[in-house]
């Protein structure tokens, strides 16, 4: 079987990963990439058979320490999100208070932007 020499091993592996993960179908690959072969479907099948074992990597389970660290990070994230929400509400309250004071007392409280004149 002939195959184009410009499709390197990294591209082949990437194509197999995309097909195996379901992000691309064989039909989509054939539409996007021109494979100079008499039978491009069988060429893809050979690549899938050859590189499939490389795509099936599994990660080891997290250790107890890693799970505790992840839980601590998640708790910290929740605390920071709550602090951010509180700061946003405080900012809205202060802005509202300034608006009311400017309207009621007819004075300019906010600093004017731009160059001084």
Secondary structure, DSSP 8 states (H G I E B T S, - for coil): ----TTS-HHHHHHHHHHHHHTSS-HHHHHHHS---SS-HHHHHHHHHHHHHHHH--------HHHHHHHHHHHHHHHHHHHHHHHHHHHHHHHHHHHHHHHHHH----S---S---
